């Protein structure tokens, strides 16, 4: 099966208005991303605060993404959970709503073995019948998908790629070395995106692309044709990416999506917003980057 996308995908934020989902500004943000050359939309993931959305909210957000995209870019739904049955149900719904693929995080809290991971992921894709990306983010889930497990899962026709958010380029190299080129490997870390791409990565599922989609896509394209130009973009964006580490994702990035006009600056508990000083520093950093473009 071909890759779901090549290049930069946005892990899309979810705007709120008085703690209700702001579907109007969400749609505007999606249009902005597509207009600025984003290559895929990832909905209801970590950056989208999917774990604190209701089932009805997740469904409506996915519906709007599919409607707005209208086939222009792939739409990938975050449907993973620590419950295999819940993930099956969510993945089936994503297929019914027209998603092009799903993204499946490793189980958390009730952590399993590598054998358990294989059966968990296989059970979901076999029941749902939709292409899937595995999502390896041990800093959040407390477990990893070993490269040999990735290899075994990559042989399943419906498991088409991996979002690697380990931040470990050695891990990425081992996965790339043993898997077929038809299996896509995407970075989940903006700070190491360029070295990840240089090692054979197929793209990035990015947080910062919510606000600089065109620049990040240009870096991806230049990495293949003009490395020095790609390095210029990488180093120009590095201070902004570093500034976004001031708190856990998506608390900082939503300062800047709000600054661009895509909803109020709100997050849902247990997340708390940055204070005024922190917001001001982020906005100044972002504006300084924009002045250099």
Steps between C-alpha positions, in 0.01 A plus 500: 500500500630849418585755766209696645698818438851626438619825654360700790174420677351722769400350832201734509402692813139520622381856576256568783261781583384493860619137512271406211667391176523798262413329174498827302862587574599135471376496141682827428821353638466190280456722193808700600706182531389360165551835327854509641599162354452265794506142370266331750276580796526294818185547707418414864858421595707619795529854361125502436432411866320189378509335841279773652251527213164325516419234240254740337765774480759265350246385243405854399863614477576210269190565291601862450857405410379257234251757366756781496774294343265373229773267381768770472715343774466178702322511835636271773302443819654427838302197616745325729438428867594252769177313425515282190121485473465879532765550231320258269176693542669838444692371198189357338327833548798685348475283190125562475558876523745494211839516671791387284679337789527465876780551752532251785689586818646222714285394797573697818439432870409135433830459315548180309784289358636518147287196418201683642577803285499287188163345578355837609592679179413207274159459663417867437598515133344164420170605655499853355648441156672838470873584454676571828805680630652375823581773753802445723526765774651332809534830688119509525403133508783341697574236235663477160451300182827316451644517147454125455134540596466780246648266239247227574208745498625662178431173321128543560346655186292751699786626721672745271723719715635619834492835676827494697486743791788345692740780403762225463662505157665164570155348546385653171811369322437147625137511386593642159777243457280193554168607348406514133507845332127460439452537879491871584691645795395845627660714768287613790764746624542840335842567652661201327294513180785584262745232621209253502426581135867473409500142634220399265187618679194550284366806679403659830176507698565844637379727778669820379347447154175626653648849467777471235373228263651643183844552656511147639390350168768705323762359737385148414521569126838674522641213708474291183645754258699770683619397845657838576164671440327242720754570772427874478131435562577253779719749684257786449217296654710340777452784755123488451489122535713526814270767641205265458658265755419746781210273600340175388344482156250642401504775764761718320396446137146612577635840605611545142201349320290742704740783412438421131127531561395135521299508821551614857799397705340216695599146595302239690582368843721342612698741280535861610587800279827690517506822699507837326881527514546157345250577226671830425843337464364240260322756286811720481709199396246409233482855365878523481503185284229642273703818448791292368293329229 
